[in-house]
Amino acid sequence: MAQVLEFKLPDLGEGLTEAEIVRWLVEVGEVVAIDQPVVEVETAKAMVEVPCPYGGVVTARFGEEGTELPVGAPLLTVAVGAPEGLDLSGASPSSTESLAADTSASATATESSGGSGNVLVGYGTGAPAARRRRIRPDRLDRTLVQTSVADAPVSDAPAADALVLAPAASGTAPATAATPTAPAAPAAVGVVNGQGPVPVVSPLVRRLARQHDIDLRRLAGSGPDGLILRADVDGAIRQAEETAAAKTPTARTPAAPTGAAPASAVEAPAAPAAERIPLRGVRGAVADKLSRSRTEIPDATCWVDADATELMAVRAAMNAATGPSAGPKVSVLALLARICTAALARFPELNSTVDTEAREIVRLPGVHLGFAAQTERGLVVPVVRDAHTRNAESIGAEIARLTELARTGKLSPAQLTGGTFTLNNYGVFGVDGSTPIINHPEAAMLGVGRIMPKPWVHQGELAVRQVVQLSLTFDHRVCDGGTAGGFLRYVADCVEQPAVLLRTL
């Protein structure tokens, strides 16, 4: 007899208390292996694949894509152990043996260890995910029965729906479900208002029907054996909305005065509804941090234009070098990052934070350099650890690696926290200047505009040079304007004359 186990949203670390379901990786009825990723969730820090510590058959999922769940809420239920009623007569011997081995191994591993203990991919046991298989409806006889309270997992969520698989005798009709002797749960599988069985397996389909007052008994399922699918419910919802819209009377102009010609009926245009976008996930975390920064930090901004012609020439020479000593290409951002670490060594006040409770300025020993990266999921700030110990080439390689992870949404929470100073290259958006908001709880951020040809006085003559605007926003509690100006001036001098940087290398 299979044992139904409930898997809840685990603690994702970094003080995170909730996550949004982005994409389900398994379906109800699918066989999963221990530690196989079953759902992709988005936290305030990153996108994470959550593995299930149990192996068996998925019997229920909780929450639609886009739903936000708190830590500890049920994610799904898994039937662990070989289903007694499973009919694999139509399957190949190899697939039958494989499925039996999977379920037996899953049951043994789960019973002996209570699950893998795996929380996130990369933690706990490192067992590779097995190939996912689903129990095909045409290879088994399904009987939808009511799950008893005694067999259901204990949780605040509704009892998990069970799919009981019964073999059919050759040449006979499928066996009907026997009435369970244990007390029945109030919400029976496939039963609507106690009016009899309805061919529905997915709890999502039933929930969607309840939300829109759709009577499942009146629907003809398009799935195997008349199974009602989500597409069937969606179609019924659209039809109900169209019927309701047709019955809604249109607004007409006021009646004409007596004796006047009747005015023609005119439909009043409907006012467009305002769009509401929830502030959650990455967008919500960014909003909270920016609001806190502006609320707690008395910031000030200074800026300067710099001639970046020599810096661009040095970069071109570095990337044109050949031979055994030639490394990967170096980006402008990597050079600017290396200039920042040199400047922070001269002005450590800006590599600090403020302990408001103790009323102390905490100067940090190392530079963990964050850089702003715009992704499809919003603005994120990956952190280059120990940037003060790296050269331009090493910083550039780490920036490239973290940027790729950011684009694919695979940055871990640890890679997005712990920064001590941030570099923001908004020039990629084609703008010259900005007043950056400090990445709380840091003390400063350097902003870099686009590098473009502009008229510039060079060696006493007007010339066209590559000019960039640099802006520094700093916490006025950690230093005065003289320190901030000295930092920015040193950065500008290194941009204009890269040889200045050689003194500190």
C-alpha positions as CSV (number, residue, x, y, z in Angstrom):
1,M,0.0,0.0,0.0
2,A,1.4,3.4,-1.0
3,Q,2.0,5.9,1.7
4,V,1.0,9.5,0.9
5,L,3.6,12.0,2.2
6,E,3.3,15.8,2.1
7,F,6.2,18.0,1.0
8,K,6.1,21.6,2.3
9,L,7.9,24.7,1.0
10,P,11.2,24.5,2.9
11,D,13.2,27.3,4.5
12,L,15.2,28.9,1.7
13,G,17.6,30.7,4.0
14,E,18.7,34.3,4.0
15,G,15.7,35.2,6.2
16,L,13.2,34.5,3.4
17,T,9.7,33.8,4.5
18,E,7.8,33.3,1.2
19,A,8.2,32.4,-2.4
20,E,6.2,32.7,-5.6
21,I,5.5,29.6,-7.7
22,V,7.0,30.4,-11.2
23,R,6.8,27.1,-12.9
24,W,5.8,23.5,-12.0
25,L,8.3,21.0,-13.2
26,V,6.1,17.9,-12.6
27,E,2.5,17.0,-13.2
28,V,0.0,15.1,-11.1
29,G,0.4,11.4,-11.8
30,E,4.1,11.7,-12.7
31,V,6.8,9.5,-11.1
32,V,9.5,11.5,-9.4
33,A,12.8,10.5,-7.9
34,I,14.3,11.5,-4.6
35,D,15.9,15.0,-4.8
36,Q,14.3,15.7,-8.3
37,P,13.4,19.4,-8.8
38,V,9.6,19.6,-8.8
39,V,8.9,23.4,-8.8
40,E,10.7,26.6,-9.7
41,V,10.0,29.4,-7.2
42,E,11.1,33.1,-7.1
43,T,12.1,34.6,-3.8
44,A,13.0,38.2,-3.0
45,K,16.6,37.2,-3.8
46,A,16.7,34.8,-6.7
47,M,15.0,32.1,-8.8
48,V,15.4,28.7,-7.2
49,E,14.6,25.1,-8.2
50,V,13.2,23.2,-5.2
51,P,13.9,19.4,-5.0
52,C,11.5,16.9,-3.4
53,P,13.0,14.7,-0.7
54,Y,10.6,11.9,-1.5
55,G,10.3,9.5,-4.4
56,G,7.1,8.2,-5.8
57,V,4.0,9.3,-7.7
58,V,2.8,12.9,-7.4
59,T,-0.8,12.8,-6.2
60,A,-1.6,16.5,-5.8
61,R,0.0,20.0,-6.2
62,F,-0.9,23.0,-4.1
63,G,-0.9,26.5,-5.7
64,E,-1.1,27.7,-9.3
65,E,1.8,29.4,-11.1
66,G,2.0,32.9,-9.8
67,T,0.7,32.0,-6.3
68,E,2.8,33.3,-3.4
69,L,3.2,30.7,-0.6
70,P,4.7,31.1,2.9
71,V,7.5,28.9,4.1
72,G,5.9,25.7,5.6
73,A,2.9,25.7,3.3
74,P,2.2,22.4,1.4
75,L,3.7,22.2,-2.1
76,L,2.7,18.7,-3.2
77,T,1.9,15.2,-2.0
78,V,3.7,12.1,-3.1
79,A,2.5,8.5,-2.9
80,V,5.6,6.6,-1.8
81,G,5.8,2.8,-2.6
82,A,4.5,0.7,-5.4
83,P,0.8,1.4,-6.1
84,E,-1.0,-1.9,-5.5
85,G,-3.6,-1.4,-8.2
86,L,-1.2,-0.4,-11.0
87,D,-1.8,-2.2,-14.2
88,L,1.3,-2.2,-16.4
89,S,0.2,-5.0,-18.8
90,G,0.3,-2.6,-21.7
91,A,3.8,-1.4,-20.9
92,S,7.1,-2.8,-22.1
93,P,9.0,-5.1,-19.7
94,S,11.9,-2.6,-19.5
95,S,9.6,0.3,-18.4
96,T,7.7,-2.0,-16.0
97,E,10.9,-3.1,-14.3
98,S,12.2,0.5,-14.3
99,L,9.0,1.9,-12.7
100,A,9.0,-0.9,-10.1
101,A,12.6,-0.3,-9.3
102,D,12.0,3.4,-9.0
103,T,9.1,3.1,-6.6
104,S,10.7,0.4,-4.5
105,A,14.0,2.3,-4.2
106,S,12.1,5.5,-3.3
107,A,10.1,3.8,-0.6
108,T,13.2,2.2,0.9
109,A,15.2,5.4,0.9
110,T,12.3,7.4,2.3
111,E,11.4,5.0,5.0
112,S,15.1,4.6,6.1
113,S,16.0,8.2,6.2
114,G,12.7,10.1,6.3
115,G,13.5,11.8,3.0
116,S,16.7,13.1,1.6
117,G,16.8,16.3,3.7
118,N,17.6,18.1,0.5
119,V,16.3,21.7,0.5
120,L,17.8,23.4,-2.5
121,V,19.7,22.1,-5.5
122,G,23.4,21.9,-4.5
123,Y,22.7,21.2,-0.9
124,G,22.2,17.9,1.0
125,T,22.5,14.7,-1.0
126,G,23.7,15.1,-4.6
127,A,21.7,12.3,-6.2
128,P,21.1,13.0,-9.9
129,A,17.5,13.5,-10.9
130,A,16.1,10.4,-12.7
131,R,14.2,10.7,-15.9
132,R,10.6,11.7,-15.2
133,R,7.8,9.4,-16.2
134,R,4.1,9.8,-16.1
135,I,1.5,7.0,-15.6
136,R,-0.3,7.1,-18.9
137,P,-4.1,7.1,-18.6
138,D,-4.4,4.5,-21.4
139,R,-2.3,2.0,-19.5
140,L,-4.3,1.8,-16.4
141,D,-7.9,1.8,-15.2
142,R,-8.7,4.8,-13.0
143,T,-11.2,4.7,-10.2
144,L,-11.8,8.0,-8.5
145,V,-12.6,7.4,-4.8
146,Q,-12.9,9.4,-1.7
147,T,-9.7,9.8,0.5
148,S,-10.3,9.0,4.1
149,V,-9.2,11.3,6.9
150,A,-7.1,8.6,8.3
151,D,-5.0,8.3,5.1
152,A,-4.7,12.0,4.5
153,P,-1.6,13.9,5.5
154,V,-2.0,16.2,8.5
155,S,-1.8,19.9,7.5
156,D,-3.8,23.1,7.3
157,A,-4.4,22.5,3.6
158,P,-7.3,20.4,2.2
159,A,-6.7,16.7,2.2
160,A,-4.6,15.5,-0.7
161,D,-6.5,13.9,-3.5
162,A,-5.7,10.2,-4.1
163,L,-5.8,8.4,-7.4
164,V,-6.4,4.7,-6.8
165,L,-5.3,2.5,-9.6
166,A,-7.3,-0.8,-10.0
167,P,-6.5,-3.6,-12.5
168,A,-9.3,-4.6,-14.9
169,A,-10.1,-8.2,-15.6
170,S,-9.7,-9.2,-19.2
171,G,-12.9,-8.7,-21.2
172,T,-14.7,-7.1,-18.2
173,A,-15.7,-3.6,-17.4
174,P,-13.5,-1.6,-15.0
175,A,-14.1,-2.3,-11.4
176,T,-16.0,0.3,-9.4
177,A,-14.6,2.0,-6.3
178,A,-15.4,0.3,-3.0
179,T,-16.8,2.6,-0.3
180,P,-14.0,3.2,2.3
181,T,-14.8,2.1,5.8
182,A,-12.9,5.0,7.4
183,P,-14.6,8.3,8.0
184,A,-14.7,10.3,4.7
185,A,-13.1,13.6,4.2
186,P,-15.4,16.5,3.6
187,A,-13.9,17.2,0.1
188,A,-14.0,14.0,-1.9
189,V,-12.0,13.4,-5.0
190,G,-14.1,13.9,-8.1
191,V,-17.2,14.6,-6.1
192,V,-19.1,17.9,-6.5
193,N,-21.4,18.9,-3.7
194,G,-22.0,15.2,-2.8
195,Q,-23.8,14.6,-6.1
196,G,-21.6,11.8,-7.4
197,P,-18.3,11.2,-9.0
198,V,-17.0,13.6,-11.6
199,P,-14.0,12.7,-13.9
200,V,-11.6,15.3,-12.5
201,V,-8.1,14.5,-11.1
202,S,-6.4,17.9,-10.9
203,P,-7.1,20.0,-7.8
204,L,-6.3,23.1,-9.9
205,V,-9.2,22.3,-12.2
206,R,-11.7,21.9,-9.4
207,R,-10.4,25.1,-7.7
208,L,-10.7,27.0,-10.9
209,A,-14.3,25.7,-11.4
210,R,-15.3,26.7,-7.9
211,Q,-13.9,30.2,-8.3
212,H,-16.0,30.8,-11.4
213,D,-19.1,28.9,-10.4
214,I,-18.7,26.3,-13.1
215,D,-20.8,23.1,-12.6
216,L,-18.3,20.3,-13.5
217,R,-21.2,17.8,-13.8
218,R,-22.4,19.7,-16.9
219,L,-19.0,19.6,-18.7
220,A,-17.9,16.9,-21.1
221,G,-14.2,16.2,-20.6
222,S,-11.9,16.2,-23.6
223,G,-9.3,14.0,-21.9
224,P,-9.0,10.2,-21.9
225,D,-12.1,8.4,-20.7
226,G,-13.9,11.8,-20.5
227,L,-11.4,13.3,-18.0
228,I,-12.1,17.0,-17.5
229,L,-9.0,19.1,-18.2
230,R,-8.2,22.8,-17.5
231,A,-8.9,23.6,-21.1
232,D,-12.5,22.4,-20.7
233,V,-13.0,24.7,-17.6
234,D,-11.3,27.6,-19.4
235,G,-13.7,27.2,-22.3
236,A,-16.7,27.1,-20.0
237,I,-15.4,30.3,-18.2
238,R,-15.1,32.1,-21.6
239,Q,-18.5,31.0,-22.6
240,A,-20.0,32.2,-19.3
241,E,-18.3,35.6,-19.7
242,E,-19.5,36.0,-23.3
243,T,-23.1,35.2,-22.2
244,A,-22.9,37.6,-19.3
245,A,-21.5,40.4,-21.6
246,A,-24.3,39.8,-24.1
247,K,-27.0,40.3,-21.4
248,T,-25.4,43.5,-20.0
249,P,-27.5,46.5,-21.3
250,T,-25.5,49.2,-23.0
251,A,-25.7,52.9,-21.9
252,R,-27.8,55.1,-24.1
253,T,-28.2,58.8,-24.4
254,P,-31.0,60.6,-22.5
255,A,-34.4,60.6,-24.1
256,A,-35.1,63.5,-26.4
257,P,-37.6,66.2,-25.2
258,T,-41.3,65.8,-26.3
259,G,-41.8,66.7,-29.9
260,A,-38.1,66.3,-30.8
261,A,-36.7,63.7,-33.0
262,P,-35.6,60.6,-31.1
263,A,-31.8,60.5,-30.6
264,S,-30.0,57.5,-31.9
265,A,-28.7,55.0,-29.4
266,V,-25.0,55.4,-28.7
267,E,-22.9,53.1,-26.6
268,A,-20.9,54.8,-24.0
269,P,-17.3,53.8,-24.1
270,A,-16.1,51.9,-21.1
271,A,-13.4,53.5,-19.0
272,P,-10.2,51.5,-19.1
273,A,-9.3,49.7,-15.9
274,A,-6.1,50.6,-14.2
275,E,-3.5,47.9,-14.2
276,R,-2.3,46.7,-10.7
277,I,1.1,45.0,-10.5
278,P,1.9,43.3,-7.2
279,L,5.1,44.5,-5.6
280,R,6.6,41.1,-4.7
281,G,9.5,38.9,-5.6
282,V,12.6,40.7,-6.9
283,R,10.6,43.8,-7.7
284,G,9.2,44.0,-4.1
285,A,12.6,43.4,-2.6
286,V,14.1,46.2,-4.7
287,A,11.2,48.6,-3.7
288,D,11.7,47.8,0.0
289,K,15.5,48.3,-0.2
290,L,15.3,51.6,-2.1
291,S,12.6,53.0,0.2
292,R,14.7,52.1,3.2
293,S,17.7,53.7,1.7
294,R,16.0,57.0,1.1
295,T,14.4,56.9,4.5
296,E,17.5,56.0,6.6
297,I,20.5,57.4,4.7
298,P,21.2,61.1,4.4
299,D,22.8,60.9,1.0
300,A,24.5,63.4,-1.2
301,T,25.8,63.3,-4.8
302,C,28.7,64.8,-6.6
303,W,29.8,64.3,-10.2
304,V,32.5,65.1,-12.6
305,D,33.2,64.7,-16.4
306,A,36.3,62.8,-17.3
307,D,38.2,62.3,-20.5
308,A,38.2,58.5,-21.0
309,T,40.1,58.5,-24.3
310,E,43.3,57.1,-22.7
311,L,41.4,54.4,-20.8
312,M,39.7,53.2,-24.0
313,A,43.1,53.1,-25.7
314,V,44.7,51.1,-22.9
315,R,41.8,48.6,-23.0
316,A,42.2,48.2,-26.8
317,A,45.9,47.5,-26.3
318,M,45.2,45.0,-23.6
319,N,42.7,43.1,-25.7
320,A,44.9,43.2,-28.8
321,A,47.9,41.6,-27.0
322,T,48.8,38.1,-28.2
323,G,51.0,35.4,-27.0
324,P,51.1,33.1,-24.0
325,S,50.6,35.9,-21.5
326,A,47.4,37.2,-23.3
327,G,44.3,36.4,-21.3
328,P,40.6,36.9,-21.9
329,K,39.2,40.2,-23.1
330,V,38.9,42.9,-20.5
331,S,35.7,45.0,-20.3
332,V,35.4,48.7,-19.5
333,L,33.4,47.7,-16.4
334,A,36.2,45.5,-15.2
335,L,38.7,48.3,-15.5
336,L,36.4,50.7,-13.7
337,A,35.8,48.1,-10.9
338,R,39.6,47.8,-10.5
339,I,39.9,51.6,-10.3
340,C,37.2,51.5,-7.5
341,T,39.0,49.0,-5.4
342,A,42.2,51.2,-5.6
343,A,40.2,54.3,-4.7
344,L,38.6,52.5,-1.7
345,A,42.0,51.6,-0.5
346,R,42.8,55.3,-0.4
347,F,39.4,56.3,1.0
348,P,38.2,53.5,3.3
349,E,35.5,55.7,4.8
350,L,33.3,54.8,1.7
351,N,33.7,51.1,2.3
352,S,31.8,51.1,5.5
353,T,28.3,50.9,7.0
354,V,26.5,52.6,9.8
355,D,25.3,50.7,12.9
356,T,22.4,52.9,13.9
357,E,21.7,51.1,17.2
358,A,25.2,51.4,18.4
359,R,25.7,54.8,16.7
360,E,28.9,53.6,15.2
361,I,30.6,53.7,11.7
362,V,31.8,50.2,10.8
363,R,34.7,50.3,8.4
364,L,34.9,47.0,6.6
365,P,38.2,45.1,6.0
366,G,37.5,43.8,2.5
367,V,35.8,45.0,-0.6
368,H,32.8,43.0,-1.9
369,L,32.0,44.8,-5.0
370,G,28.4,44.8,-6.2
371,F,27.5,45.8,-9.8
372,A,24.0,46.6,-11.0
373,A,22.7,44.2,-13.7
374,Q,19.4,44.7,-15.5
375,T,17.6,41.4,-16.3
376,E,14.2,40.3,-17.5
377,R,13.2,39.8,-13.8
378,G,14.3,43.3,-12.9
379,L,17.3,45.0,-11.4
380,V,19.7,42.7,-9.4
381,V,23.1,43.4,-7.8
382,P,25.5,40.4,-8.0
383,V,28.5,40.7,-5.7
384,V,32.2,40.0,-6.6
385,R,33.7,38.7,-3.4
386,D,37.1,40.0,-2.3
387,A,37.4,42.3,-5.2
388,H,40.3,44.1,-3.5
389,T,42.4,40.9,-4.0
390,R,41.7,40.6,-7.7
391,N,43.2,42.2,-10.8
392,A,41.2,43.6,-13.7
393,E,41.2,40.3,-15.6
394,S,40.0,38.3,-12.6
395,I,37.3,40.8,-11.8
396,G,36.1,40.8,-15.4
397,A,35.9,37.0,-15.5
398,E,33.8,37.0,-12.3
399,I,31.5,39.8,-13.6
400,A,30.9,37.8,-16.8
401,R,30.1,34.6,-14.8
402,L,27.7,36.4,-12.5
403,T,26.1,38.3,-15.3
404,E,25.3,35.1,-17.1
405,L,23.7,33.6,-14.0
406,A,21.7,36.8,-13.5
407,R,20.3,36.5,-17.1
408,T,19.2,32.9,-16.6
409,G,17.8,33.6,-13.1
410,K,20.1,31.2,-11.4
411,L,21.9,33.5,-9.0
412,S,21.8,32.2,-5.4
413,P,20.8,34.4,-2.5
414,A,24.4,34.4,-1.3
415,Q,25.6,35.8,-4.6
416,L,23.2,38.8,-4.2
417,T,24.0,39.8,-0.6
418,G,27.0,41.0,1.4
419,G,28.2,43.8,-0.9
420,T,30.1,46.7,0.6
421,F,30.2,49.1,-2.4
422,T,28.3,49.2,-5.7
423,L,29.3,50.1,-9.2
424,N,26.3,51.1,-11.4
425,N,27.0,51.4,-15.2
426,Y,23.8,53.1,-16.4
427,G,25.6,54.3,-19.5
428,V,24.4,51.0,-21.2
429,F,21.0,52.6,-21.3
430,G,22.3,55.5,-23.4
431,V,22.1,58.1,-20.6
432,D,24.9,60.5,-19.4
433,G,24.2,61.0,-15.8
434,S,22.1,60.0,-12.8
435,T,21.9,60.4,-9.0
436,P,22.1,56.7,-7.8
437,I,20.3,55.5,-4.7
438,I,22.7,53.8,-2.3
439,N,22.3,50.1,-2.0
440,H,21.4,49.9,1.7
441,P,23.2,49.2,4.0
442,E,26.3,50.3,2.0
443,A,27.7,53.8,2.2
444,A,28.3,54.8,-1.4
445,M,27.7,54.0,-5.1
446,L,29.6,55.1,-8.2
447,G,27.5,55.7,-11.3
448,V,29.0,55.7,-14.8
449,G,27.3,57.3,-17.8
450,R,27.8,56.5,-21.5
451,I,31.3,57.1,-23.0
452,M,30.8,59.1,-26.2
453,P,32.7,61.6,-28.4
454,K,32.4,65.2,-27.2
455,P,34.2,68.5,-27.6
456,W,37.0,68.7,-25.0
457,V,40.0,70.9,-24.4
458,H,43.0,68.7,-24.7
459,Q,46.6,70.1,-24.2
460,G,45.3,73.6,-24.7
461,E,43.3,72.9,-27.9
462,L,39.8,72.0,-28.7
463,A,39.5,68.3,-29.7
464,V,36.9,65.5,-29.9
465,R,37.5,63.1,-27.0
466,Q,35.8,60.2,-25.4
467,V,34.0,61.7,-22.4
468,V,32.2,60.1,-19.5
469,Q,30.3,61.5,-16.6
470,L,31.0,59.9,-13.2
471,S,28.7,60.5,-10.2
472,L,29.1,59.4,-6.6
473,T,26.3,59.2,-4.1
474,F,27.5,58.8,-0.6
475,D,26.2,58.5,3.0
476,H,27.0,61.9,4.5
477,R,27.2,60.3,8.0
478,V,30.4,58.3,7.1
479,C,32.3,61.2,5.6
480,D,32.2,64.8,4.5
481,G,32.3,66.3,1.0
482,G,36.1,66.5,1.0
483,T,36.5,62.8,1.3
484,A,33.8,62.0,-1.3
485,G,35.3,64.6,-3.7
486,G,38.8,63.1,-3.2
487,F,37.5,59.6,-4.0
488,L,35.7,60.8,-7.1
489,R,38.7,62.9,-8.3
490,Y,41.1,59.9,-7.9
491,V,38.7,57.7,-10.0
492,A,38.5,60.4,-12.7
493,D,42.3,60.8,-12.7
494,C,42.7,57.0,-13.2
495,V,40.2,57.2,-16.1
496,E,42.0,60.1,-17.7
497,Q,45.5,58.8,-17.0
498,P,45.5,55.0,-16.4
499,A,49.2,55.2,-15.5
500,V,48.1,56.7,-12.2
501,L,46.7,53.4,-11.3
502,L,50.1,51.7,-11.8
503,R,51.4,53.3,-8.6
504,T,49.1,51.1,-6.5
505,L,49.4,47.9,-8.4
